Amino acid sequence: MAISLAPLSGTSSEVRTQFLQPLRAVFDQATTIRQCPAQSDWDWLAKGVDRVLSNARSGRDFLQSFQWFWSREVQVGPYFETLASPRRLSMVADCSALLRRRVDALRRSPLSQFESLASFDLYAGDGHYLEHATHDPVIGETRWPTGHFFAFNLKSQSLFPLVLADLAQRKKEHDLRALKRQSVAMLRQGAGKGRKVLWVWDKAGVDFPFWQERKAAGIYFLSLRKEGMCLEVEKERVIDVTQPINQGVTGDRMVTDRRGIGIREITFCNPCDGAVYAYLSSELTLEPGLLALLYKTRWEIEKVFDETKTKLAEKK
């Protein structure tokens, strides 16, 4: 069951004030804030946090259930009209980005123990589909859910939206197609000059020509090898077995596909159960065992998706 903060919605609640403090700290920096006599932007944003953390099954249920916790009545019609406001959507995006940058700057990552990762920005990415909502589009005779592609900062563990799926073209857009729609600037996520960006994606993100082209912009990828791929070994790379991080690594080699595009392949045997994994990466400088570890941390984005559905009950 989700934990609701709605009973703490009174302005005198110290717990609520402390909980919302990080958001309050960045709110005034948003450039899209406006003065609204009916309901201030801050009150509207705080109610949005209440909505996410509540057990309400719908927006109307939320208003009816928690109306008496607020200092003033909220009318149903105007409330839903504001949810469709492009300006307030931009405000949410601004506050989200500001809050994420604040978290990214303050969070100390367990990955910081690896000095070789200091010059890298690390992201995991994945597509995420839920049940359709009443306002999702009808294609043919079926109402299809709007897909979301998210990114997860592996260092700070902050989650953020990358792009919406393109339903105008496909009922369920493939991950790779969504990736190819992203600009270099979007994939670099504001990384400064000289910094490398590594994207960890599942097999749906494997495309040698695409990532080879992005490599010129300092963008690298890491994924699992697909079953049935025909790759030819070009050169074996030396594995430094004295490094503890390389425990379990059984192979590190350069391979080429049928088009002659070179890629790095790492094989890893899990010492716990003997399972063997094959990873592909365009990054050539990091220890092979460290790349295997980074792919393992990709599972964190899946855990976040599960938490939003099971703990926050966000299923549509």
FISE-923703 format. One line per field, with one value per residue (C-alpha): residue in three letters; chain; x, z, y. Coordinates in nm, 3 decimals, m for minus. Layout:
N
residuo [ALA,...] .
cadena [A,...] .
u [X,...] .
w [Z,...] .
v [Y,...] .
# end
This chain:
316
residuo [MET,ALA,ILE,SER,LEU,ALA,PRO,LEU,SER,GLY,THR,SER,SER,GLU,VAL,ARG,THR,GLN,PHE,LEU,GLN,PRO,LEU,ARG,ALA,VAL,PHE,ASP,GLN,ALA,THR,THR,ILE,ARG,GLN,CYS,PRO,ALA,GLN,SER,ASP,TRP,ASP,TRP,LEU,ALA,LYS,GLY,VAL,ASP,ARG,VAL,LEU,SER,ASN,ALA,ARG,SER,GLY,ARG,ASP,PHE,LEU,GLN,SER,PHE,GLN,TRP,PHE,TRP,SER,ARG,GLU,VAL,GLN,VAL,GLY,PRO,TYR,PHE,GLU,THR,LEU,ALA,SER,PRO,ARG,ARG,LEU,SER,MET,VAL,ALA,ASP,CYS,SER,ALA,LEU,LEU,ARG,ARG,ARG,VAL,ASP,ALA,LEU,ARG,ARG,SER,PRO,LEU,SER,GLN,PHE,GLU,SER,LEU,ALA,SER,PHE,ASP,LEU,TYR,ALA,GLY,ASP,GLY,HIS,TYR,LEU,GLU,HIS,ALA,THR,HIS,ASP,PRO,VAL,ILE,GLY,GLU,THR,ARG,TRP,PRO,THR,GLY,HIS,PHE,PHE,ALA,PHE,ASN,LEU,LYS,SER,GLN,SER,LEU,PHE,PRO,LEU,VAL,LEU,ALA,ASP,LEU,ALA,GLN,ARG,LYS,LYS,GLU,HIS,ASP,LEU,ARG,ALA,LEU,LYS,ARG,GLN,SER,VAL,ALA,MET,LEU,ARG,GLN,GLY,ALA,GLY,LYS,GLY,ARG,LYS,VAL,LEU,TRP,VAL,TRP,ASP,LYS,ALA,GLY,VAL,ASP,PHE,PRO,PHE,TRP,GLN,GLU,ARG,LYS,ALA,ALA,GLY,ILE,TYR,PHE,LEU,SER,LEU,ARG,LYS,GLU,GLY,MET,CYS,LEU,GLU,VAL,GLU,LYS,GLU,ARG,VAL,ILE,ASP,VAL,THR,GLN,PRO,ILE,ASN,GLN,GLY,VAL,THR,GLY,ASP,ARG,MET,VAL,THR,ASP,ARG,ARG,GLY,ILE,GLY,ILE,ARG,GLU,ILE,THR,PHE,CYS,ASN,PRO,CYS,ASP,GLY,ALA,VAL,TYR,ALA,TYR,LEU,SER,SER,GLU,LEU,THR,LEU,GLU,PRO,GLY,LEU,LEU,ALA,LEU,LEU,TYR,LYS,THR,ARG,TRP,GLU,ILE,GLU,LYS,VAL,PHE,ASP,GLU,THR,LYS,THR,LYS,LEU,ALA,GLU,LYS,LYS] .
cadena [A,A,A,A,A,A,A,A,A,A,A,A,A,A,A,A,A,A,A,A,A,A,A,A,A,A,A,A,A,A,A,A,A,A,A,A,A,A,A,A,A,A,A,A,A,A,A,A,A,A,A,A,A,A,A,A,A,A,A,A,A,A,A,A,A,A,A,A,A,A,A,A,A,A,A,A,A,A,A,A,A,A,A,A,A,A,A,A,A,A,A,A,A,A,A,A,A,A,A,A,A,A,A,A,A,A,A,A,A,A,A,A,A,A,A,A,A,A,A,A,A,A,A,A,A,A,A,A,A,A,A,A,A,A,A,A,A,A,A,A,A,A,A,A,A,A,A,A,A,A,A,A,A,A,A,A,A,A,A,A,A,A,A,A,A,A,A,A,A,A,A,A,A,A,A,A,A,A,A,A,A,A,A,A,A,A,A,A,A,A,A,A,A,A,A,A,A,A,A,A,A,A,A,A,A,A,A,A,A,A,A,A,A,A,A,A,A,A,A,A,A,A,A,A,A,A,A,A,A,A,A,A,A,A,A,A,A,A,A,A,A,A,A,A,A,A,A,A,A,A,A,A,A,A,A,A,A,A,A,A,A,A,A,A,A,A,A,A,A,A,A,A,A,A,A,A,A,A,A,A,A,A,A,A,A,A,A,A,A,A,A,A,A,A,A,A,A,A,A,A,A,A,A,A,A,A,A,A,A,A,A,A,A,A,A,A] .
u [0.000,0.126,0.198,m0.013,0.108,m0.232,m0.322,m0.016,m0.130,m0.197,0.044,0.149,0.275,0.648,0.679,0.521,0.737,1.054,0.942,0.876,1.184,1.403,1.128,1.065,1.438,1.430,1.074,1.155,1.422,1.167,1.117,0.758,0.605,0.312,0.081,m0.256,m0.529,m0.738,m0.459,m0.092,0.164,0.324,m0.003,m0.084,0.260,0.241,m0.100,0.059,0.303,0.007,m0.166,0.132,0.175,m0.195,m0.390,m0.656,m0.753,m0.841,m0.810,m1.172,m1.126,m0.821,m1.012,m1.311,m1.102,m0.854,m1.046,m1.081,m0.705,m0.649,m0.696,m0.930,m1.174,m1.052,m1.314,m1.315,m1.355,m1.081,m0.847,m0.869,m0.839,m0.509,m0.385,m0.416,m0.225,0.085,0.244,0.205,0.333,0.642,0.666,0.664,0.937,1.145,1.114,1.185,1.504,1.620,1.549,1.727,2.038,2.031,2.008,2.279,2.514,2.453,2.429,2.750,2.752,2.887,3.048,3.273,3.518,3.622,3.851,3.826,3.457,3.525,3.522,3.203,2.836,2.648,2.286,2.060,1.763,1.447,1.096,0.802,0.437,0.146,m0.227,m0.400,m0.569,m0.905,m0.737,m0.493,m0.554,m0.761,m0.580,m0.809,m1.046,m0.795,m0.704,m0.326,m0.125,0.121,0.473,0.749,1.124,1.309,1.672,1.827,2.143,2.353,2.564,2.292,2.004,1.770,1.506,1.388,1.180,1.374,1.095,0.738,0.679,0.568,0.218,0.159,0.401,0.373,0.137,0.432,0.750,1.070,1.340,1.595,1.364,1.307,1.682,1.749,1.509,1.730,1.981,2.343,2.270,1.987,2.203,2.488,2.252,2.457,2.790,3.080,3.362,3.596,3.341,3.226,2.867,2.790,2.438,2.349,2.051,1.908,1.929,1.665,1.927,2.188,2.269,2.634,2.613,2.411,2.644,2.953,2.833,2.756,3.103,3.245,3.045,3.177,2.867,2.919,2.690,2.685,2.442,2.401,2.481,2.172,2.123,2.218,2.445,2.722,3.038,3.394,3.678,3.944,4.171,4.192,4.253,4.467,4.273,4.443,4.364,4.534,4.240,3.966,3.699,3.793,3.705,3.476,3.580,3.659,3.709,3.772,3.802,3.737,3.480,3.322,2.976,2.895,2.940,3.289,3.198,3.417,3.284,3.411,3.277,3.323,3.229,3.166,3.095,2.900,3.098,2.775,2.579,2.805,2.581,2.772,2.694,2.825,2.833,2.888,3.032,3.181,3.388,3.746,3.924,3.734,3.815,3.597,3.477,3.370,3.157,2.999,2.921,2.769,2.533,2.430,2.344,2.107,1.860,1.803,1.582,1.363,1.335,1.223,0.950,0.834,0.826,0.608,0.356,0.356,0.428,0.285,0.007,0.079,m0.056,m0.206] .
w [0.000,m0.088,0.197,0.168,0.281,0.216,0.591,0.633,0.373,0.626,0.591,0.957,0.915,0.988,0.838,0.514,0.502,0.545,0.289,0.025,0.111,m0.178,m0.425,m0.258,m0.284,m0.665,m0.727,m0.738,m1.002,m1.255,m1.534,m1.607,m1.271,m1.288,m1.031,m1.026,m0.788,m0.807,m0.703,m0.678,m0.876,m0.554,m0.408,m0.739,m0.754,m0.391,m0.458,m0.747,m0.502,m0.280,m0.579,m0.663,m0.303,m0.237,m0.284,m0.496,m0.809,m1.011,m1.005,m0.898,m0.622,m0.506,m0.482,m0.305,m0.059,0.047,0.000,0.375,0.433,0.237,0.364,0.076,m0.146,m0.486,m0.763,m0.983,m1.317,m1.273,m1.125,m1.433,m1.662,m1.498,m1.552,m1.926,m1.905,m2.130,m1.906,m1.592,m1.775,m1.861,m1.495,m1.384,m1.639,m1.519,m1.152,m1.230,m1.418,m1.144,m0.871,m1.062,m1.106,m0.733,m0.652,m0.904,m0.742,m0.383,m0.425,m0.365,m0.588,m0.491,m0.836,m0.723,m0.586,m0.948,m1.052,m1.419,m1.414,m1.294,m1.650,m1.745,m1.717,m1.690,m1.786,m1.818,m2.051,m2.116,m2.255,m2.016,m2.100,m1.856,m1.901,m2.125,m1.968,m2.077,m2.269,m2.460,m2.838,m3.021,m3.313,m3.519,m3.261,m2.977,m2.720,m2.698,m2.397,m2.442,m2.411,m2.221,m2.259,m1.939,m1.846,m1.511,m1.384,m1.259,m1.039,m0.861,m0.920,m1.045,m1.303,m1.576,m1.897,m2.221,m2.481,m2.541,m2.781,m3.129,m3.160,m3.488,m3.654,m3.453,m3.197,m2.977,m3.082,m3.070,m2.833,m3.111,m3.321,m3.023,m2.963,m3.323,m3.285,m3.011,m3.093,m2.986,m2.734,m2.581,m2.549,m2.396,m2.135,m2.089,m2.041,m2.059,m2.309,m2.259,m2.068,m2.200,m2.186,m2.159,m2.225,m2.086,m2.269,m2.307,m2.635,m2.795,m2.814,m3.012,m3.346,m3.450,m3.715,m3.489,m3.191,m3.413,m3.541,m3.191,m3.072,m3.259,m3.020,m2.708,m2.666,m2.599,m2.540,m2.345,m2.396,m2.412,m2.723,m2.909,m2.972,m3.323,m3.398,m3.646,m3.521,m3.629,m3.378,m3.490,m3.188,m2.830,m2.569,m2.259,m1.933,m1.621,m1.386,m1.095,m1.082,m0.846,m1.067,m1.345,m1.143,m1.359,m1.692,m1.936,m2.255,m2.389,m2.765,m3.066,m3.306,m3.633,m3.779,m4.143,m4.239,m4.093,m3.800,m3.500,m3.148,m2.814,m2.677,m2.314,m2.175,m1.806,m1.594,m1.277,m0.995,m0.796,m1.040,m1.340,m1.581,m1.878,m2.022,m2.335,m2.341,m2.632,m2.597,m2.808,m2.505,m2.517,m2.211,m1.907,m1.740,m1.878,m1.532,m1.466,m1.781,m1.666,m1.332,m1.505,m1.701,m1.378,m1.230,m1.524,m1.332,m1.102,m1.364,m1.371,m0.992,m1.009,m1.261,m1.026,m0.731,m0.918,m0.994,m0.665,m0.408,m0.580,m0.763,m1.089,m1.332,m1.602] .
v [0.000,0.347,0.584,0.898,1.239,1.393,1.407,1.627,1.877,2.153,2.443,2.412,2.055,2.049,1.702,1.815,2.125,1.920,1.663,1.929,2.136,2.009,2.095,2.430,2.510,2.492,2.613,2.984,2.920,2.795,3.050,2.947,3.049,3.290,3.454,3.275,3.405,3.086,2.852,2.938,2.742,2.619,2.489,2.320,2.158,2.040,1.886,1.699,1.541,1.448,1.291,1.070,0.955,0.898,0.576,0.748,0.554,0.863,1.240,1.283,1.026,1.221,1.550,1.398,1.198,1.465,1.790,1.847,1.830,2.150,2.503,2.596,2.410,2.298,2.296,1.986,2.165,2.426,2.163,1.941,2.243,2.333,1.977,2.045,2.374,2.374,2.639,2.433,2.128,2.333,2.439,2.074,1.997,2.294,2.199,1.835,1.923,2.163,1.910,1.635,1.850,1.923,1.551,1.465,1.718,1.604,1.227,1.030,0.727,0.382,0.391,0.678,0.419,0.353,0.637,0.542,0.641,0.996,1.131,0.945,1.030,0.701,0.640,0.339,0.365,0.166,0.187,0.169,0.095,0.084,0.025,0.277,0.577,0.717,0.999,0.776,0.763,0.502,0.339,0.121,m0.024,m0.038,0.225,0.211,0.330,0.611,0.471,0.645,0.610,0.689,0.747,0.661,0.828,0.536,0.764,0.962,0.718,0.990,0.895,1.131,1.111,1.091,1.099,0.987,0.699,0.804,0.656,0.837,0.598,0.276,0.128,0.037,0.211,0.010,0.134,0.175,0.390,0.618,0.637,0.734,1.026,1.173,1.443,1.429,1.705,1.503,1.192,1.391,1.541,1.855,1.676,1.919,1.916,1.622,1.411,1.077,0.958,0.587,0.458,0.115,m0.035,m0.383,m0.578,m0.356,m0.080,m0.275,m0.110,m0.099,0.180,0.411,0.384,0.398,0.734,0.862,0.761,1.059,1.282,1.108,0.889,0.518,0.223,m0.102,m0.388,m0.765,m0.964,m1.081,m1.450,m1.556,m1.260,m1.347,m1.177,m1.248,m1.225,m0.977,m0.951,m1.078,m0.812,m0.864,m0.909,m0.778,m1.066,m0.886,m0.643,m0.769,m0.609,m0.854,m1.162,m1.373,m1.217,m1.498,m1.300,m0.950,m0.920,m0.700,m0.841,m0.723,m0.766,m0.850,m0.482,m0.475,m0.249,m0.323,m0.361,m0.485,m0.813,m0.917,m1.257,m1.298,m1.606,m1.537,m1.704,m1.751,m1.967,m2.027,m1.832,m1.687,m1.343,m1.170,m0.791,m0.554,m0.205,0.071,0.182,0.053,0.196,0.067,m0.264,m0.545,m0.642,m0.284,m0.284,m0.611,m0.444,m0.141,m0.361,m0.530,m0.189,m0.132,m0.345,m0.045,0.121,m0.190,m0.175,0.187,0.097,m0.178,0.063,0.313,0.038,m0.155,0.119,0.428,0.234,0.420,0.160,0.383] .
# end
